[in-house]
Amino acid sequence: MEKRFLKPLCERRACIIFQTALEYFNYPTNPENIEEIREFCYKMLKGYNPVEIEIVNYHPLKRVAL
């Protein structure tokens, strides 16, 4: 599948993973828990194929979300 078709799907899936992590860790505010969220999100991303991972890594919200 072409990147232009995958991009909206990957962005949506990345947002869902991040939202799930926030809910799972009860919306943390301290740095330790934020690092746990980062690890959780990257574990969830391992199920993506390389093209999808590349799209998520260049997502503009990555700096905020992951």
C-alpha positions as CSV (number, residue, x, y, z in Angstrom):
1,M,0.0,0.0,0.0
2,E,1.2,3.5,-0.8
3,K,2.4,5.8,1.9
4,R,-0.3,8.4,1.0
5,F,-3.0,5.8,1.9
6,L,-1.1,4.5,5.0
7,K,-0.4,7.9,6.5
8,P,-3.9,8.8,7.8
9,L,-4.3,5.2,9.2
10,C,-0.9,5.2,10.9
11,E,-1.4,8.7,12.4
12,R,-4.8,7.6,13.8
13,R,-3.4,4.3,15.2
14,A,-0.5,6.2,16.8
15,C,-3.0,8.6,18.4
16,I,-5.0,5.7,19.7
17,I,-1.9,4.0,21.2
18,F,-1.0,7.3,22.9
19,Q,-4.5,7.8,24.3
20,T,-4.5,4.2,25.5
21,A,-1.2,4.8,27.3
22,L,-2.5,8.0,28.9
23,E,-5.5,6.2,30.2
24,Y,-3.6,3.1,31.3
25,F,-1.1,5.2,33.3
26,N,-3.9,7.5,34.6
27,Y,-2.6,10.7,32.9
28,P,0.8,11.0,34.6
29,T,2.6,14.3,35.3
30,N,5.9,13.2,36.7
31,P,8.9,12.4,34.4
32,E,9.2,8.7,35.6
33,N,5.6,7.9,34.4
34,I,6.0,9.8,31.2
35,E,9.0,7.6,30.4
36,E,6.8,4.6,31.1
37,I,4.3,5.9,28.6
38,R,7.1,6.3,26.0
39,E,8.2,2.7,26.5
40,F,4.6,1.5,26.4
41,C,4.0,3.3,23.1
42,Y,7.2,1.9,21.5
43,K,6.2,-1.6,22.5
44,M,2.8,-1.2,20.9
45,L,4.5,0.1,17.7
46,K,6.5,-3.1,17.3
47,G,3.5,-4.6,15.6
48,Y,3.7,-2.0,12.8
49,N,5.6,-2.8,9.6
50,P,8.7,-0.7,8.7
51,V,6.8,1.7,6.4
52,E,4.2,2.4,9.1
53,I,6.9,2.9,11.7
54,E,8.7,5.4,9.4
55,I,5.4,7.3,9.0
56,V,4.8,7.4,12.8
57,N,8.4,8.5,13.4
58,Y,7.9,11.5,11.2
59,H,4.5,12.4,12.6
60,P,4.4,16.1,13.7
61,L,2.9,15.2,17.1
62,K,5.7,12.7,17.9
63,R,7.6,15.2,19.9
64,V,4.6,15.7,22.1
65,A,3.1,12.2,22.1
66,L,6.2,10.0,22.2
